[in-house]
Amino acid sequence: MVFVGIDVAKDKHDCFIINSEGEVLADVFTIANSKEGFEQLLYTIKTCTGFGEKIKVGLEATGHYSYNILGFLLDKGLTTYVINPLHTNLFRKSQSLRKTKTDRVDARTIASMLMSDVSLKPYTNIAYHNSELKSLTRYRFDKVKERAALKSSVTRLVNILFPELEKLLPTLHIASSYALLSELPSAKHIAEIHLTHLTNLLHNASHGHYNRDKAVQIREAARNSIGTYMPAKALELKHTIKLIKEFDAEIDEIECEIKSIMDKINSPITTIPGIGINMAAMIIAEIGDFNNFDSPDKILAFAGLSPSTYQSGQLNNCYAHMEKRGSRYLRYALFNVTKFVCNWCPAFSDYLAKKRSEGKHYNVAISHAAKKLVRLIFALQKSGQPYVAKA
């Protein structure tokens, strides 16, 4: 067996190669973070490896810096391990009492970790390509969050410029409202507009849902509005709505890419009533390779949904709070999708009602349902079978 330790950096990588007998095959050498550097590493590994010898390559998880070399190693068919830097740090400290940390030392440490046969699982092509889905789902999450902040700004600005409008429409955040406020961003603008133009504007934006009566109602409200005319705020409102429309287009494009990946994955968890493509994608992306988890409880712990434990002497926690550690994206997806599953799936709806009848708070009951959902997701992913509701 040949072990290769790689300490990843931005512009260069330090490498170290040793065999299972402890013989140093290639002392620490540096390669550039380039195609030539990667080819140099591959050539060195091949020259150090005899016929029939297996190769294990280890590198630290250093975010985007390790992404390219990891892809190269996987494409070349090398068994590769991505190691948590905290794990590496603890292992290095256990080997020596001296406080020493350099790139050269880290390369040796990683190789030694592989050789010591610590419980490491190889990085798979599934996990590598799954990172594409993770990037998309997290990017969408951030975009949706930014759009929500902009919508809050629209509400704030309308309450200054034309507060009565909110009571005349189901919500401010519909196409009709945005079309109206993009052109006429204050009560003063609407009060002065010709009724025919206002009617046509609302009719076209709502696809015929709003007619002349709604236009009259809105204009009368504008003429009697307590809203303050502030040109700066009106301009801000127009620009904010424009930004929201741009975010809508971007989110649609992201969701289209997510759907194309999900169609290839064909995950059975989308057959659970209430789980849509986007939330299913976030769950799958954050969990990654389900084979890395021996049980649903480990996924719960990874999501931070497992209860915390506090015991000291004769004191035991009577109310265990959620740990809230691990992937916040996975925790968000599981907690929120559970609400929809409880609405659409009778089995989960009954389970939620049971927990509520026991006197549990709604959020506590949802967390119990989320644990049940994780067990179901784990079973479906392992079996590959679609969800079938019990009769």
C-alpha positions as CSV (number, residue, x, y, z in Angstrom):
1,M,0.0,0.0,0.0
2,V,1.2,3.5,-0.9
3,F,0.0,6.6,1.0
4,V,0.1,10.1,-0.4
5,G,-0.4,13.1,1.8
6,I,-1.2,16.5,0.2
7,D,-1.4,19.8,2.0
8,V,-3.5,22.0,-0.2
9,A,-2.9,25.8,-0.6
10,K,-4.0,28.5,-3.0
11,D,-1.0,28.5,-5.4
12,K,0.9,25.3,-4.5
13,H,0.5,21.9,-2.8
14,D,3.0,20.1,-0.6
15,C,3.1,16.3,-1.1
16,F,4.6,13.4,0.7
17,I,4.6,9.7,-0.3
18,I,5.3,6.7,2.0
19,N,4.5,3.0,1.8
20,S,2.9,0.7,4.4
21,E,6.4,-0.4,5.7
22,G,7.1,3.2,6.6
23,E,9.7,3.7,3.8
24,V,9.6,7.3,2.5
25,L,9.2,7.0,-1.3
26,A,9.2,10.7,-2.0
27,D,10.0,13.3,0.7
28,V,8.0,16.4,0.8
29,F,7.9,18.1,-2.6
30,T,5.9,21.0,-3.9
31,I,3.8,21.1,-7.0
32,A,2.1,24.1,-8.6
33,N,-1.7,24.5,-8.5
34,S,-1.8,24.0,-12.3
35,K,-2.3,21.2,-14.8
36,E,1.4,20.8,-15.1
37,G,1.7,20.4,-11.3
38,F,-1.1,17.9,-11.2
39,E,0.6,15.8,-14.0
40,Q,3.9,16.0,-12.1
41,L,2.1,14.6,-9.0
42,L,0.6,11.8,-10.9
43,Y,3.9,10.9,-12.6
44,T,5.7,10.9,-9.2
45,I,3.0,8.6,-7.7
46,K,3.4,6.2,-10.6
47,T,7.2,6.1,-10.3
48,C,6.9,5.3,-6.6
49,T,4.3,2.6,-7.0
50,G,5.1,-1.0,-7.8
51,F,2.9,-3.5,-9.7
52,G,-0.2,-4.4,-7.8
53,E,0.3,-1.8,-5.0
54,K,-2.8,0.1,-3.9
55,I,-2.7,3.8,-3.6
56,K,-4.5,6.0,-1.0
57,V,-4.4,9.8,-1.4
58,G,-5.4,12.1,1.4
59,L,-5.9,15.9,1.5
60,E,-7.5,18.3,3.9
61,A,-10.9,19.9,3.3
62,T,-9.8,23.4,2.5
63,G,-12.9,24.7,0.7
64,H,-12.6,25.7,-2.9
65,Y,-8.8,25.4,-3.0
66,S,-9.0,21.6,-2.9
67,Y,-11.8,21.3,-5.4
68,N,-9.7,21.1,-8.6
69,I,-7.0,18.7,-7.4
70,L,-9.7,16.5,-5.9
71,G,-11.5,16.3,-9.2
72,F,-8.2,15.5,-11.0
73,L,-7.4,12.6,-8.6
74,L,-10.9,11.2,-8.8
75,D,-10.9,11.4,-12.6
76,K,-7.6,9.4,-12.6
77,G,-9.3,6.7,-10.5
78,L,-7.2,7.2,-7.3
79,T,-8.8,6.4,-4.0
80,T,-9.0,9.8,-2.3
81,Y,-9.8,10.8,1.3
82,V,-10.9,14.3,2.2
83,I,-9.9,14.9,5.9
84,N,-11.4,17.4,8.3
85,P,-8.6,19.9,9.3
86,L,-9.6,19.5,12.9
87,H,-9.0,15.8,12.7
88,T,-5.6,16.4,11.2
89,N,-4.8,18.9,13.9
90,L,-5.7,16.5,16.7
91,F,-3.7,13.7,15.1
92,R,-0.6,15.9,14.6
93,K,-0.8,16.9,18.3
94,S,-1.1,13.3,19.4
95,Q,2.2,12.5,17.5
96,S,4.3,15.1,19.2
97,L,4.3,17.4,22.2
98,R,6.1,20.1,20.2
99,K,4.0,22.9,18.8
100,T,4.9,22.5,15.1
101,K,2.7,23.3,12.1
102,T,4.0,23.8,8.6
103,D,2.8,22.8,5.2
104,R,5.5,20.1,5.0
105,V,4.6,18.7,8.4
106,D,0.9,18.7,7.4
107,A,1.7,16.6,4.3
108,R,3.5,14.1,6.4
109,T,0.7,14.1,9.0
110,I,-2.0,13.3,6.4
111,A,0.0,10.4,5.0
112,S,0.6,9.1,8.5
113,M,-3.2,9.3,9.2
114,L,-3.9,7.2,6.1
115,M,-1.2,4.7,7.1
116,S,-2.5,4.4,10.7
117,D,-5.8,3.1,9.4
118,V,-8.0,5.6,11.3
119,S,-11.7,5.4,10.5
120,L,-11.7,7.4,7.2
121,K,-14.1,6.9,4.3
122,P,-13.0,7.5,0.8
123,Y,-14.4,10.4,-1.2
124,T,-16.6,9.2,-4.0
125,N,-17.6,10.5,-7.4
126,I,-21.1,10.8,-6.0
127,A,-19.9,13.2,-3.3
128,Y,-17.8,15.1,-5.8
129,H,-20.6,15.7,-8.3
130,N,-23.0,16.2,-5.5
131,S,-21.1,19.3,-4.6
132,E,-22.5,20.9,-7.8
133,L,-26.0,20.4,-6.4
134,K,-24.9,21.8,-3.0
135,S,-23.6,24.9,-4.7
136,L,-26.8,25.5,-6.5
137,T,-29.1,24.9,-3.5
138,R,-27.0,27.1,-1.2
139,Y,-26.8,29.8,-3.9
140,R,-30.6,29.6,-4.3
141,F,-31.0,29.8,-0.5
142,D,-29.0,33.0,-0.4
143,K,-30.8,34.5,-3.3
144,V,-34.2,33.8,-1.8
145,K,-33.1,35.3,1.5
146,E,-31.9,38.5,-0.3
147,R,-35.2,38.7,-2.2
148,A,-37.1,38.4,1.1
149,A,-35.2,41.4,2.5
150,L,-36.0,43.4,-0.6
151,K,-39.7,42.5,-0.3
152,S,-39.6,43.8,3.3
153,S,-38.2,47.1,1.9
154,V,-41.1,47.3,-0.5
155,T,-43.6,46.9,2.3
156,R,-41.8,49.6,4.3
157,L,-41.7,52.1,1.5
158,V,-45.3,51.5,0.5
159,N,-46.3,52.2,4.1
160,I,-44.7,55.6,3.7
161,L,-45.8,56.5,0.2
162,F,-49.3,54.8,-0.1
163,P,-50.2,52.9,3.1
164,E,-53.8,52.3,2.0
165,L,-52.7,50.1,-1.0
166,E,-51.9,47.1,1.1
167,K,-55.6,46.8,2.1
168,L,-56.8,46.9,-1.5
169,L,-54.8,44.0,-2.8
170,P,-54.3,40.4,-1.5
171,T,-50.6,41.2,-1.1
172,L,-48.2,43.8,-2.3
173,H,-45.9,41.2,-3.8
174,I,-47.9,40.3,-6.9
175,A,-47.4,41.2,-10.5
176,S,-50.2,43.7,-10.5
177,S,-48.9,45.6,-7.5
178,Y,-45.3,45.6,-8.9
179,A,-46.4,46.8,-12.3
180,L,-48.4,49.6,-10.7
181,L,-45.7,50.8,-8.3
182,S,-42.9,50.5,-10.9
183,E,-44.7,53.2,-13.0
184,L,-46.6,55.0,-10.2
185,P,-44.5,54.7,-7.0
186,S,-46.6,56.9,-4.7
187,A,-50.2,58.0,-3.9
188,K,-49.5,61.4,-5.5
189,H,-48.6,59.7,-8.8
190,I,-51.6,57.4,-8.8
191,A,-54.0,60.3,-7.8
192,E,-52.9,62.3,-10.8
193,I,-53.0,59.5,-13.5
194,H,-55.8,59.3,-16.0
195,L,-58.3,56.6,-15.1
196,T,-58.2,54.9,-18.5
197,H,-54.4,54.5,-18.3
198,L,-54.6,53.1,-14.7
199,T,-57.4,50.7,-15.8
200,N,-55.3,49.4,-18.7
201,L,-52.2,49.1,-16.5
202,L,-54.0,47.0,-13.9
203,H,-55.9,44.9,-16.5
204,N,-52.8,43.9,-18.4
205,A,-50.7,43.2,-15.3
206,S,-53.4,41.1,-13.7
207,H,-54.3,39.3,-17.0
208,G,-57.8,40.6,-16.8
209,H,-58.4,39.9,-13.1
210,Y,-58.6,43.6,-12.2
211,N,-60.9,45.9,-14.1
212,R,-62.1,49.6,-14.1
213,D,-63.8,49.2,-10.6
214,K,-60.5,48.3,-9.0
215,A,-58.8,51.2,-10.8
216,V,-61.4,53.6,-9.4
217,Q,-61.0,52.1,-5.9
218,I,-57.2,52.5,-6.0
219,R,-57.3,56.0,-7.4
220,E,-59.9,57.2,-4.8
221,A,-57.8,55.7,-2.0
222,A,-54.7,57.5,-3.5
223,R,-56.5,60.9,-3.5
224,N,-57.5,60.5,0.2
225,S,-54.2,58.9,1.2
226,I,-52.2,59.9,4.3
227,G,-49.0,58.9,2.4
228,T,-46.2,61.3,2.3
229,Y,-44.8,62.2,-1.1
230,M,-41.0,61.7,-1.0
231,P,-39.2,61.6,-4.4
232,A,-36.2,59.8,-2.9
233,K,-38.4,57.1,-1.4
234,A,-40.4,56.7,-4.6
235,L,-37.2,56.3,-6.6
236,E,-36.0,53.7,-4.0
237,L,-39.2,51.8,-4.4
238,K,-39.0,51.6,-8.2
239,H,-35.4,50.4,-8.0
240,T,-36.2,47.8,-5.3
241,I,-39.0,46.3,-7.4
242,K,-36.6,46.2,-10.4
243,L,-34.1,44.3,-8.2
244,I,-36.8,41.8,-7.1
245,K,-37.7,41.1,-10.7
246,E,-34.0,40.4,-11.4
247,F,-33.8,38.1,-8.4
248,D,-37.0,36.3,-9.7
249,A,-35.3,35.6,-13.0
250,E,-32.1,34.5,-11.4
251,I,-33.9,32.1,-9.0
252,D,-35.9,30.6,-11.9
253,E,-32.7,29.9,-13.7
254,I,-31.1,28.3,-10.7
255,E,-34.2,26.2,-10.1
256,C,-34.1,25.1,-13.7
257,E,-30.5,23.8,-13.2
258,I,-31.5,22.1,-9.9
259,K,-34.3,20.3,-11.7
260,S,-32.1,19.0,-14.4
261,I,-29.7,17.5,-11.8
262,M,-32.6,16.1,-9.8
263,D,-34.1,14.5,-12.9
264,K,-30.8,12.6,-13.4
265,I,-30.6,11.6,-9.7
266,N,-34.3,10.5,-9.7
267,S,-34.4,10.4,-5.9
268,P,-37.4,8.5,-4.3
269,I,-37.8,11.1,-1.6
270,T,-39.6,13.4,-4.1
271,T,-42.5,10.8,-4.0
272,I,-43.2,11.8,-0.4
273,P,-46.2,14.1,-0.5
274,G,-45.2,17.7,0.3
275,I,-41.5,17.5,-0.7
276,G,-40.8,19.6,-3.8
277,I,-37.8,19.5,-6.1
278,N,-36.0,22.4,-4.5
279,M,-36.2,21.2,-0.8
280,A,-35.5,17.6,-1.9
281,A,-32.4,18.9,-3.7
282,M,-31.2,20.7,-0.6
283,I,-31.7,17.7,1.6
284,I,-29.8,15.4,-0.8
285,A,-27.0,17.9,-1.4
286,E,-26.4,18.5,2.3
287,I,-26.5,14.9,3.3
288,G,-24.4,13.8,0.3
289,D,-23.6,10.1,0.2
290,F,-26.1,8.3,2.4
291,N,-23.6,5.4,2.7
292,N,-21.6,7.7,5.0
293,F,-24.3,7.4,7.6
294,D,-25.0,4.1,9.4
295,S,-28.4,5.2,10.8
296,P,-31.0,8.0,10.6
297,D,-29.9,9.2,14.0
298,K,-26.5,10.2,12.6
299,I,-28.2,12.3,10.0
300,L,-30.2,13.9,12.7
301,A,-27.0,14.7,14.6
302,F,-25.4,16.0,11.4
303,A,-28.4,18.3,10.9
304,G,-28.3,19.4,14.6
305,L,-31.9,18.1,15.2
306,S,-30.9,15.7,17.9
307,P,-31.7,16.7,21.5
308,S,-28.9,18.0,23.7
309,T,-27.9,16.2,26.9
310,Y,-26.9,17.8,30.2
311,Q,-26.2,15.7,33.3
312,S,-24.2,16.6,36.3
313,G,-24.4,14.8,39.6
314,Q,-28.1,14.3,40.3
315,L,-29.2,17.0,37.8
316,N,-30.7,15.8,34.6
317,N,-32.1,18.1,31.9
318,C,-35.9,17.7,31.9
319,Y,-36.3,19.6,28.7
320,A,-33.7,18.8,26.1
321,H,-33.1,21.6,23.6
322,M,-32.2,21.0,20.0
323,E,-28.5,21.0,19.5
324,K,-28.6,23.2,16.4
325,R,-25.1,22.1,15.3
326,G,-24.0,20.8,11.9
327,S,-25.5,21.9,8.6
328,R,-27.8,24.8,9.1
329,Y,-29.0,24.4,5.5
330,L,-30.0,20.8,6.1
331,R,-31.7,21.7,9.4
332,Y,-33.6,24.5,7.6
333,A,-34.7,22.2,4.8
334,L,-35.8,19.4,7.0
335,F,-37.7,21.6,9.5
336,N,-39.6,23.5,6.8
337,V,-40.3,20.7,4.5
338,T,-41.8,18.7,7.5
339,K,-44.5,21.4,7.7
340,F,-45.6,20.8,4.1
341,V,-45.4,17.0,4.5
342,C,-47.6,17.2,7.6
343,N,-50.2,19.1,5.5
344,W,-50.1,16.7,2.5
345,C,-49.4,13.3,4.0
346,P,-52.1,11.8,6.2
347,A,-49.6,9.6,8.2
348,F,-47.6,12.7,9.2
349,S,-50.7,14.8,9.7
350,D,-52.0,12.2,12.2
351,Y,-48.5,12.0,13.9
352,L,-48.4,15.7,14.3
353,A,-51.9,15.8,15.8
354,K,-50.9,13.0,18.2
355,K,-47.9,15.0,19.4
356,R,-50.0,18.1,19.8
357,S,-52.6,16.2,21.8
358,E,-49.8,15.3,24.2
359,G,-49.5,19.0,25.0
360,K,-46.3,19.7,22.9
361,H,-45.7,23.1,21.4
362,Y,-46.2,23.2,17.6
363,N,-42.5,23.6,16.9
364,V,-41.6,20.8,19.3
365,A,-44.2,18.6,17.5
366,I,-42.8,19.5,14.1
367,S,-39.3,18.6,15.3
368,H,-40.6,15.1,16.3
369,A,-42.2,14.8,12.8
370,A,-38.9,15.9,11.3
371,K,-37.2,13.0,13.0
372,K,-39.8,10.6,11.6
373,L,-39.3,12.2,8.2
374,V,-35.5,11.6,8.3
375,R,-36.1,8.0,9.1
376,L,-38.4,7.7,6.1
377,I,-35.9,9.5,3.8
378,F,-33.1,7.3,5.0
379,A,-35.1,4.1,4.3
380,L,-36.2,5.3,0.8
381,Q,-32.7,6.4,-0.2
382,K,-31.3,3.0,0.9
383,S,-33.9,1.0,-0.8
384,G,-34.4,3.1,-3.9
385,Q,-38.1,2.5,-3.7
386,P,-40.8,5.2,-4.0
387,Y,-43.0,6.2,-1.0
388,V,-46.2,4.2,-0.7
389,A,-48.8,5.4,1.8
390,K,-50.2,2.8,4.1
391,A,-53.9,2.0,3.5
